[in-house]
Amino acid sequence: MPSGDSAPLSWPVPPPGGYFAEDLDHLRDLPPHTQLIDGSLVFVSPQMMFHLLLIRFFEWQLLGQIPKEFAVIREMTVTLGTRQRPEPDVMVVRAAACTGLDQTTFRPNDVVLAIEVVSPDSVERDRHRKPQLYAEAGIPHFWRVENVDGRAVVYTYQLDPATGKYSTAGIHHGRMKVDLPFILDLDLARATDPKGSAD
């Protein structure tokens, strides 16, 4: 049972009209990886192993295969607007956009690829709202990673400049070979191996 000395949980009370993107840098005692979507704070549930392993897999694999003019960023926010500051699980950004060790966010025009690994608590956000926001902000490529019977399945999308929306570029399981946004060869069968490999 909780101790009688335990302080009650205290959650931030939003101001009228909601929060702004810059508020994330100043609000105290927020849980790690808090996001801002539509002016509301979004907290994350405890991370599942699938989520952890897939983030690690893409970070390692992309680091070894993308051109040196780009950088792989995990679990940092991208400021899409005054009330939109989501945190993709993995991003590929232009290396020049990495401005210093105190940096907390990126601009959408610096992001080439956003990747979301779907968790039970993030299904609606990752399948619908976040890709909508990324497309509206002009991020050219989006990947959604799903757990299908313990296997990683990757849905890739490319921005249609005429409509400003994503169109499906491919569905990948097993071996994933793509030409855009970079030439990549990814062995998805190894993605859920807890021992991991950077090879």
BAVEX-972419 format. One record per residue: residue number from 1; residue in three letters; x negated, y, z of N, C-alpha, C in turn. Coordinates in Angstrom, 2 decimals, always signed. Each point is the difference from the previous one (the first is absolute). Layout:
% residues N
n  res  nc1  nc2  nc3  cac1  cac2  cac3  cc1  cc2  cc3
NUM  ALA  X  Y  Z  X  Y  Z  X  Y  Z;
...
% end
This chain:
% residues 199
n  res  nc1  nc2  nc3  cac1  cac2  cac3  cc1  cc2  cc3
1  MET  -0.85  -1.19  +0.00  +0.85  +1.19  +0.00  -0.88  +1.24  +0.00;
2  PRO  +0.47  +1.10  -0.60  -0.80  +1.22  -0.02  -0.23  +0.53  +1.40;
3  SER  -1.13  +0.60  +0.22  -0.31  +0.63  +1.28  +0.89  +1.21  +0.21;
4  GLY  +0.29  +0.26  +1.28  +0.81  +1.17  +0.30  -0.71  +1.29  -0.31;
5  ASP  -1.33  -0.08  -0.18  -0.76  +1.20  -0.31  -0.08  +0.29  -1.49;
6  SER  +0.56  -0.90  -0.82  -0.10  +0.18  -1.45  +0.79  +1.22  -0.43;
7  ALA  -0.61  +0.81  -0.83  +0.69  +1.18  -0.52  +0.97  -0.42  -1.09;
8  PRO  +1.17  +0.62  -0.07  +0.94  -0.35  -1.06  -0.56  +0.38  -1.37;
9  LEU  +0.41  -0.77  -1.00  -0.42  +0.32  -1.36  +0.56  +1.35  -0.41;
10  SER  -0.82  +0.77  -0.67  +0.42  +1.32  -0.46  -0.26  +0.11  -1.49;
11  TRP  +1.04  +0.19  -0.78  -0.12  +0.10  -1.45  +0.13  +1.46  -0.43;
12  PRO  -0.72  +0.40  -1.03  +0.10  +1.38  -0.47  +1.43  +0.34  -0.42;
13  VAL  +0.44  +1.17  +0.39  +1.32  +0.48  -0.41  -0.19  +0.91  -1.21;
14  PRO  +0.60  -0.35  -1.14  -0.24  +0.80  -1.21  +0.59  +1.39  +0.12;
15  PRO  -0.66  +0.98  -0.57  +0.56  +1.36  -0.01  +1.16  +0.07  -0.98;
16  PRO  +0.81  +1.04  +0.08  +1.08  +0.15  -0.99  -0.57  +0.00  -1.41;
17  GLY  +0.56  -0.83  -0.85  -0.48  -0.08  -1.38  -1.11  -1.00  -0.21;
18  GLY  -0.52  -0.58  +1.10  -1.02  -1.03  -0.15  -1.41  +0.53  +0.04;
19  TYR  -0.95  -0.91  -0.13  -1.42  +0.34  +0.06  -0.53  +0.39  -1.37;
20  PHE  -1.17  +0.65  +0.03  -0.74  +0.33  -1.22  -1.27  -0.84  -0.06;
21  ALA  -0.56  -0.10  -1.21  -1.15  -0.88  -0.22  -1.15  +0.32  +0.94;
22  GLU  -0.28  +1.28  +0.21  -1.15  +0.36  +0.84  +0.22  -0.32  +1.47;
23  ASP  +1.26  -0.24  +0.40  +0.26  -0.32  +1.40  -0.68  -1.30  +0.43;
24  LEU  -0.22  -0.92  -0.93  -0.62  -1.27  +0.36  -1.40  +0.20  +0.58;
25  ASP  -0.66  +1.07  -0.36  -1.35  +0.25  +0.51  +0.00  +0.61  +1.40;
26  HIS  +1.17  +0.41  +0.48  +0.04  +0.75  +1.26  +0.88  -0.65  +1.07;
27  LEU  +0.90  -0.90  -0.38  +0.84  -0.66  +0.99  -0.84  -0.97  +0.83;
28  ARG  +0.12  +0.08  +1.30  -0.82  -0.83  +0.87  +0.68  -1.34  +0.28;
29  ASP  -0.84  -1.00  +0.26  +0.45  -1.31  +0.48  +0.90  -0.74  -0.98;
30  LEU  -0.15  +0.28  -1.29  +0.74  -0.78  -0.99  -0.64  -1.38  -0.13;
31  PRO  +0.79  -1.04  -0.24  -0.58  -1.32  -0.26  -0.88  +0.04  -1.25;
32  PRO  -0.99  -0.87  -0.09  -0.83  -0.04  -1.21  +0.85  -0.22  -1.24;
33  HIS  -0.42  +0.60  -1.09  +0.60  -0.20  -1.32  +1.44  +0.52  -0.09;
34  THR  +0.32  +1.02  +0.81  +1.29  +0.65  -0.14  +0.05  +0.76  -1.32;
35  GLN  +1.13  -0.13  -0.70  +0.19  +0.65  -1.30  +1.11  +1.04  +0.11;
36  LEU  +0.07  +0.87  -1.00  +1.09  +0.96  -0.09  +0.70  -0.21  -1.34;
37  ILE  +1.26  -0.38  +0.06  +0.80  -0.21  -1.21  +1.31  +0.75  +0.17;
38  ASP  +0.28  +0.89  -0.93  +1.22  +0.81  +0.04  +0.12  +0.78  +1.31;
39  GLY  -1.14  +0.47  +0.51  +0.01  +0.81  +1.21  +0.12  -0.77  +1.29;
40  SER  +0.07  -1.33  -0.08  +0.15  -0.83  +1.20  -1.26  -0.83  +0.24;
41  LEU  -0.35  -0.16  +1.27  -1.13  -0.85  +0.35  +0.38  -1.46  -0.18;
42  VAL  -0.90  -0.77  -0.59  +0.22  -1.43  -0.20  -1.11  -0.74  +0.73;
43  PHE  +0.40  -0.83  +0.96  -0.96  -0.78  +0.77  -0.06  -1.42  -0.57;
44  VAL  -1.13  -0.66  +0.20  -0.17  -1.34  -0.54  +0.11  -1.04  +1.10;
45  SER  +0.48  -1.19  -0.38  +0.06  -1.12  +0.92  -1.37  -0.65  +0.11;
46  PRO  -0.19  -0.89  +0.99  -1.28  -0.73  +0.07  -0.31  -0.69  -1.33;
47  GLN  -1.25  +0.07  -0.40  -0.41  -0.49  -1.31  +0.04  -1.52  -0.07;
48  MET  +0.52  -0.54  -1.10  +0.00  -1.43  -0.24  -1.30  -0.40  -0.70;
49  MET  -0.38  -1.27  +0.13  -1.25  -0.48  -0.58  -0.02  +0.18  -1.52;
50  PHE  +1.12  -0.27  -0.67  +0.05  +0.17  -1.46  -0.37  +1.43  -0.37;
51  HIS  +0.56  +0.95  +0.72  -0.24  +1.41  -0.28  -1.47  +0.34  +0.18;
52  LEU  -0.58  -0.43  +1.10  -1.41  +0.26  +0.28  -0.90  -0.60  -1.08;
53  LEU  +0.24  -1.28  -0.34  -0.87  -0.68  -0.95  +0.08  +0.61  -1.39;
54  LEU  +1.20  +0.40  -0.42  +0.13  +0.56  -1.35  -0.64  +1.38  -0.10;
55  ILE  +0.13  +0.81  +1.04  -0.68  +1.29  +0.00  -1.51  -0.21  -0.09;
56  ARG  -0.51  -0.92  +0.80  -1.44  -0.28  -0.03  -0.43  -0.52  -1.37;
57  PHE  +0.79  -0.89  -0.57  -0.33  -0.57  -1.31  -0.12  +1.08  -1.06;
58  PHE  +0.99  +0.86  -0.09  -0.03  +1.04  -1.03  -1.12  +1.00  +0.26;
59  GLU  -0.23  +0.33  +1.24  -1.10  +0.92  +0.31  -1.32  -0.58  -0.49;
60  TRP  -0.30  -1.21  +0.37  -1.28  -0.61  -0.38  -0.12  -0.19  -1.50;
61  GLN  +1.06  -0.55  -0.61  -0.06  -0.30  -1.42  -0.11  +1.26  -0.85;
62  LEU  +0.77  +1.01  +0.34  -0.07  +1.24  -0.77  -1.34  +0.69  +0.17;
63  LEU  -0.53  -0.02  +1.21  -1.31  +0.62  +0.22  -1.07  -0.60  -0.91;
64  GLY  +0.12  -1.28  -0.29  -1.00  -0.66  -0.82  +0.21  +0.12  -1.49;
65  GLN  +1.17  +0.53  -0.42  +0.32  -0.03  -1.43  +0.31  +1.34  -0.64;
66  ILE  +0.37  +1.00  +0.79  +0.38  +1.28  -0.62  -1.23  +0.84  -0.31;
67  PRO  +0.11  +0.94  -0.93  -1.14  +0.88  -0.32  -0.41  +0.84  +1.20;
68  LYS  -1.25  +0.42  +0.01  -0.55  +0.73  +1.14  +0.61  +1.38  +0.18;
69  GLU  +0.71  +0.48  -1.01  +0.63  +1.32  +0.11  +1.25  -0.03  +0.88;
70  PHE  +0.35  -1.19  +0.49  +1.21  -0.16  +0.80  -0.34  -0.62  +1.35;
71  ALA  +0.91  +0.18  +0.95  -0.18  -0.54  +1.35  +1.25  -0.75  +0.42;
72  VAL  -0.19  -1.02  +0.81  +1.12  -0.77  +0.55  +0.26  +0.49  +1.42;
73  ILE  +1.24  +0.38  +0.26  +0.40  +0.54  +1.30  +1.11  -0.86  +0.56;
74  ARG  -0.12  -0.37  +1.25  +1.08  -0.78  +0.62  +0.61  +0.77  +1.17;
75  GLU  +1.33  -0.07  +0.06  +0.74  +0.50  +1.15  -0.29  +1.45  +0.35;
76  MET  -0.04  +0.85  -1.03  -0.01  +1.45  +0.18  +1.16  +0.59  -0.78;
77  THR  +0.43  +1.18  +0.40  +1.19  +0.58  -0.61  -0.32  +0.74  -1.29;
78  VAL  +1.07  +0.19  -0.79  -0.05  +0.87  -1.16  +1.14  +1.00  +0.16;
79  THR  -0.31  +1.29  -0.08  +1.01  +1.04  +0.19  +0.66  +0.30  -1.34;
80  LEU  +1.25  -0.44  -0.13  +0.73  +0.13  -1.25  +0.84  +1.27  -0.06;
81  GLY  +0.28  +0.58  +1.14  +0.82  +1.20  +0.06  +0.08  +0.47  +1.44;
82  THR  +0.77  +1.04  +0.24  +0.04  +0.58  +1.34  +0.58  -0.96  +1.04;
83  ARG  +0.85  -0.94  -0.42  +0.62  -0.93  +0.94  -0.29  -1.46  -0.34;
84  GLN  -1.00  -0.21  -0.84  -0.32  -1.36  -0.43  -1.50  -0.25  +0.19;
85  ARG  -0.31  -0.91  +0.91  -1.40  -0.37  +0.23  -0.08  -1.49  +0.34;
86  PRO  +0.26  -0.84  -0.99  -0.06  -1.44  +0.23  -1.44  -0.49  +0.07;
87  GLU  -0.15  -1.22  +0.46  -1.31  -0.63  +0.11  -0.01  -1.30  -0.80;
88  PRO  -0.51  +0.02  -1.23  -0.13  -1.26  -0.73  -0.95  -0.94  +0.74;
89  ASP  +0.23  -1.29  -0.17  -0.91  -0.96  +0.64  -1.40  +0.11  -0.58;
90  VAL  -0.08  +0.16  -1.31  -1.28  +0.18  -0.69  +0.20  +1.03  -1.10;
91  MET  -0.98  +0.86  -0.21  +0.01  +0.94  -1.12  -1.34  -0.06  -0.71;
92  VAL  +0.03  +0.26  -1.29  -1.22  +0.32  -0.74  +0.09  +1.48  -0.35;
93  VAL  -1.01  +0.75  +0.43  -0.02  +1.44  -0.22  -1.29  +0.38  -0.73;
94  ARG  +0.00  +1.19  -0.56  -1.23  +0.53  -0.58  -1.00  +0.25  +1.13;
95  ALA  -1.22  -0.47  -0.17  -0.99  +0.11  +1.07  -0.23  +1.45  +0.41;
96  ALA  +0.13  +0.91  -0.95  -0.20  +1.42  +0.30  +1.05  +0.53  +0.97;
97  ALA  +1.12  -0.73  +0.15  +1.05  +0.44  +0.91  -0.32  -0.30  +1.45;
98  CYS  -1.03  -0.78  +0.25  -0.42  -0.30  +1.38  -0.88  +1.15  +0.47;
99  THR  +0.57  +0.87  +0.81  -0.65  +1.28  +0.29  -0.78  +0.03  +1.31;
100  GLY  +0.19  -0.98  +0.87  -0.73  +0.03  +1.26  +0.56  -0.99  +1.00;
101  LEU  -0.75  -0.22  +1.08  +0.38  -1.00  +0.98  +1.18  +0.41  +0.85;
102  ASP  +0.39  +1.27  -0.02  +1.17  +0.44  +0.75  +1.25  +0.07  -0.87;
103  GLN  -0.08  -0.46  -1.22  +1.14  +0.01  -0.92  +1.08  -0.96  +0.49;
104  THR  +1.27  +0.41  -0.12  +1.10  -0.85  +0.47  +1.01  -0.33  -1.08;
105  THR  -0.10  +0.61  -1.17  +1.01  -0.23  -1.04  -0.59  +0.30  -1.37;
106  PHE  +0.73  -0.41  -1.03  -0.39  +0.25  -1.39  +1.16  +0.67  -0.73;
107  ARG  -0.31  +0.59  -1.14  +1.02  +0.58  -0.87  +0.39  -1.03  -1.05;
108  PRO  +1.23  +0.06  -0.49  +0.44  -1.02  -0.96  -0.79  +0.00  -1.29;
109  ASN  -0.49  +1.17  -0.45  -0.76  +0.02  -1.25  -1.39  -0.59  +0.15;
110  ASP  -0.40  -0.35  +1.23  -1.26  -0.70  +0.22  +0.17  -1.51  -0.01;
111  VAL  +1.24  -0.47  +0.05  +0.29  -1.43  +0.15  +0.27  -0.62  -1.37;
112  VAL  -0.72  -1.06  -0.30  +0.18  -0.72  -1.26  +0.92  -1.21  +0.19;
113  LEU  -0.09  -0.64  +1.16  +0.77  -1.21  +0.27  +0.40  -0.02  +1.47;
114  ALA  +1.27  -0.30  +0.25  +0.49  -0.22  +1.36  +0.50  -1.43  +0.10;
115  ILE  -0.36  -0.67  +1.09  +0.40  -1.39  +0.22  +0.75  -0.09  +1.32;
116  GLU  +1.15  -0.67  -0.04  +0.76  -0.27  +1.21  +0.15  -1.51  +0.17;
117  VAL  -0.34  -0.50  +1.18  +0.21  -1.40  +0.35  +1.28  -0.06  +0.83;
118  VAL  +1.01  -0.67  -0.51  +1.32  +0.03  +0.61  +0.02  -0.83  +1.28;
119  SER  +0.55  +0.59  +1.06  +0.25  -0.68  +1.26  +1.50  -0.02  +0.24;
120  PRO  +0.48  -0.87  +0.90  +1.45  -0.06  +0.23  +0.61  +1.35  +0.37;
121  ASP  -0.73  +0.84  +0.74  +0.57  +1.28  +0.42  -0.15  +1.09  -1.05;
122  SER  -0.73  -0.30  -1.10  -0.27  +1.05  -1.00  +0.61  -0.30  -1.36;
123  VAL  +0.87  -1.01  -0.07  +0.52  -0.45  -1.30  +0.65  +1.15  -0.76;
124  GLU  +0.92  +0.71  +0.62  +0.71  +1.06  -0.70  -0.95  +1.13  -0.39;
125  ARG  -0.88  +0.39  +0.90  -0.95  +1.07  -0.32  -0.93  -0.39  -1.14;
126  ASP  -0.57  -1.21  +0.08  -1.02  -0.40  -0.97  +0.58  -0.35  -1.36;
127  ARG  +1.24  -0.47  -0.04  +0.61  -0.38  -1.28  +0.71  +1.18  -0.67;
128  HIS  +0.43  +0.96  +0.78  +0.85  +1.05  -0.57  -0.53  +1.42  +0.26;
129  ARG  +0.02  +0.43  +1.26  -0.26  +1.42  +0.26  -1.45  +0.40  -0.30;
130  LYS  -0.97  -0.76  +0.45  -1.38  +0.41  -0.19  -0.41  +0.00  -1.48;
131  PRO  +0.33  -1.04  -0.78  -0.31  +0.12  -1.43  +0.70  +1.16  -0.68;
132  GLN  +1.20  +0.33  +0.44  +0.68  +1.17  -0.55  -0.79  +1.26  +0.30;
133  LEU  -0.48  +0.13  +1.23  -0.79  +1.18  +0.37  -1.32  +0.04  -0.74;
134  TYR  -0.67  -1.14  -0.13  -1.28  -0.03  -0.71  +0.18  +0.38  -1.46;
135  ALA  +1.06  -0.50  -0.62  +0.25  +0.33  -1.41  +0.30  +1.49  -0.16;
136  GLU  +0.84  +0.54  +0.87  +0.34  +1.42  -0.09  -1.23  +0.88  +0.19;
137  ALA  -0.97  -0.49  +0.77  -1.23  +0.77  +0.23  -1.02  -0.19  -1.11;
138  GLY  +0.27  -0.91  -0.94  -0.88  -0.18  -1.15  -1.13  -0.99  +0.19;
139  ILE  +0.06  -0.85  +1.02  -1.03  -1.03  +0.18  +0.18  -1.04  -1.11;
140  PRO  -1.01  -0.21  -0.84  +0.22  -0.75  -1.24  +0.22  -1.49  +0.15;
141  HIS  -0.50  -0.61  +1.08  +0.13  -1.45  +0.14  +0.43  -0.36  +1.42;
142  PHE  +0.87  -0.99  +0.09  +0.50  -0.48  +1.28  +0.08  -1.52  -0.04;
143  TRP  -0.50  -0.65  +1.06  +0.12  -1.44  +0.14  +0.77  -0.32  +1.28;
144  ARG  +0.92  -0.93  -0.11  +0.74  -0.50  +1.17  -0.34  -1.47  +0.19;
145  VAL  -0.41  -0.34  +1.21  -0.44  -1.37  +0.30  +1.02  -0.66  +0.91;
146  GLU  +0.50  -1.15  -0.44  +1.03  -0.73  +0.75  -0.54  -1.35  +0.46;
147  ASN  +0.51  -0.45  +1.14  -0.29  -1.34  +0.51  +1.10  -0.93  -0.50;
148  VAL  -0.33  -0.86  -0.94  +0.97  -0.95  -0.56  -0.45  -1.40  +0.38;
149  ASP  +0.65  -0.55  +1.02  -0.33  -1.35  +0.47  -1.48  -0.13  +0.35;
150  GLY  -0.54  +1.03  +0.63  -1.39  -0.04  +0.43  -1.00  +0.36  -1.07;
151  ARG  +0.46  +0.35  -1.18  -0.90  +0.39  -1.09  +0.17  +1.49  -0.28;
152  ALA  -1.09  +0.63  -0.39  +0.06  +1.41  -0.37  +0.47  +0.14  -1.45;
153  VAL  +1.04  +0.77  -0.20  +0.49  +0.33  -1.34  -0.07  +1.52  -0.13;
154  VAL  -0.64  +0.47  -1.08  -0.23  +1.42  -0.19  +0.81  +0.51  -1.19;
155  TYR  +0.83  +0.99  +0.27  +0.79  +0.67  -1.03  -0.71  +1.31  -0.33;
156  THR  -0.39  +0.16  -1.25  -0.74  +1.20  -0.39  +0.90  +0.92  -0.82;
157  TYR  -0.17  +1.30  +0.22  +0.83  +1.01  -0.65  -0.89  +1.11  -0.55;
158  GLN  +0.46  +0.58  -1.10  -0.70  +1.11  -0.63  +0.98  +1.14  -0.20;
159  LEU  -0.46  +1.22  +0.25  +0.87  +1.17  -0.12  +0.30  +0.30  -1.45;
160  ASP  +1.27  +0.16  -0.32  +0.43  +0.43  -1.32  +0.06  +1.52  +0.02;
161  PRO  -0.89  +0.68  -0.72  -0.03  +1.47  +0.07  +1.26  +0.65  -0.54;
162  ALA  +0.72  -0.70  -0.86  +1.22  +0.57  -0.58  +1.13  +0.06  +1.01;
163  THR  +0.08  -1.01  +0.87  +1.11  -0.07  +0.96  -0.43  +0.36  +1.42;
164  GLY  -1.31  -0.02  +0.26  -0.47  +0.25  +1.35  +0.31  -1.14  +0.95;
165  LYS  +0.26  -1.20  -0.56  +0.32  -1.17  +0.81  -0.96  -1.13  -0.35;
166  TYR  -0.08  -0.97  +0.92  -0.85  -1.15  -0.26  +0.71  -1.02  -0.87;
167  SER  -0.76  -0.61  -0.89  +0.49  -1.15  -0.76  -0.87  -1.20  +0.35;
168  THR  +0.59  -1.18  -0.03  -0.72  -1.21  +0.37  -1.09  -0.30  -1.02;
169  ALA  -1.21  -0.19  +0.49  -1.12  -0.35  -0.88  -0.31  -1.48  +0.05;
170  GLY  +0.31  -0.66  +1.12  -0.28  -1.43  +0.09  +0.36  -0.57  +1.36;
171  ILE  +0.08  -1.33  +0.05  +0.22  -0.74  +1.24  -1.10  -1.05  +0.07;
172  HIS  -0.76  -0.02  +1.09  -1.21  -0.81  +0.05  +0.02  -0.92  +1.23;
173  HIS  -0.38  -1.24  -0.23  -0.26  -0.94  +1.10  -1.09  -0.94  -0.47;
174  GLY  -0.76  -0.54  +0.93  -1.15  -0.79  -0.41  -1.14  +0.91  -0.42;
175  ARG  -0.25  +0.05  -1.29  -1.06  +0.86  -0.54  +0.61  +1.30  -0.50;
176  MET  -0.56  +1.12  +0.38  +0.51  +1.31  -0.42  -1.07  +0.70  -0.82;
177  LYS  +0.27  +0.14  -1.29  -0.91  +0.72  -0.89  +0.74  +1.18  -0.60;
178  VAL  -0.55  +1.20  +0.18  +0.63  +1.21  -0.52  -1.05  +0.87  -0.66;
179  ASP  +0.48  +0.87  -0.89  -0.87  +0.97  -0.66  +0.18  +1.41  +0.55;
180  LEU  +1.13  +0.24  +0.68  +0.32  +1.32  +0.53  +0.38  -0.11  +1.47;
181  PRO  -0.41  +0.97  +0.83  -0.79  +1.19  -0.35  -1.47  -0.28  -0.25;
182  PHE  -0.43  -1.24  +0.28  -1.37  -0.43  -0.26  +0.03  -1.45  -0.47;
183  ILE  -1.08  -0.46  -0.58  -0.12  -1.42  -0.33  -0.30  -0.74  +1.29;
184  LEU  +0.92  -0.87  +0.40  -0.12  -0.71  +1.27  +0.33  -1.47  -0.18;
185  ASP  -0.67  -0.83  +0.75  +0.25  -1.44  +0.02  +0.09  -0.41  +1.46;
186  LEU  +1.21  -0.31  +0.46  +0.24  -0.26  +1.42  +0.57  -1.40  +0.18;
187  ASP  -0.57  -0.76  +0.90  +0.47  -1.35  +0.29  +0.96  +0.07  +1.18;
188  LEU  +1.29  +0.16  -0.30  +0.99  +0.16  +1.06  +0.13  -1.24  +0.86;
189  ALA  -0.39  -1.16  -0.52  +0.08  -1.23  +0.79  -0.90  +0.06  +1.23;
190  ARG  -1.01  +0.85  -0.04  -0.93  +0.14  +1.12  +0.40  +1.12  +0.96;
191  ALA  +1.03  +0.73  -0.36  +0.33  +1.21  +0.76  +0.46  -0.28  +1.42;
192  THR  +0.60  -1.16  +0.23  +0.51  -0.31  +1.34  -0.93  -0.90  +0.79;
193  ASP  -1.23  -0.15  -0.45  -0.99  -0.79  +0.73  -0.52  +0.82  +1.19;
194  PRO  +0.27  -0.42  +1.24  -0.44  +0.81  +1.15  -1.51  +0.16  +0.08;
195  LYS  -0.75  -0.94  -0.58  -1.46  +0.12  +0.04  -0.47  +1.12  -0.90;
196  GLY  +0.78  +0.28  -1.04  -0.29  +1.12  -0.87  -1.24  -0.19  -0.83;
197  SER  -0.12  +0.87  -1.01  -1.18  +0.00  -0.85  -0.04  +1.30  -0.75;
198  ALA  -1.17  +0.59  -0.09  -0.18  +1.21  -0.79  -0.49  -0.34  -1.39;
199  ASP  -0.15  -1.30  -0.30  -0.52  -0.40  -1.31  +1.05  +0.15  -1.08;
% end
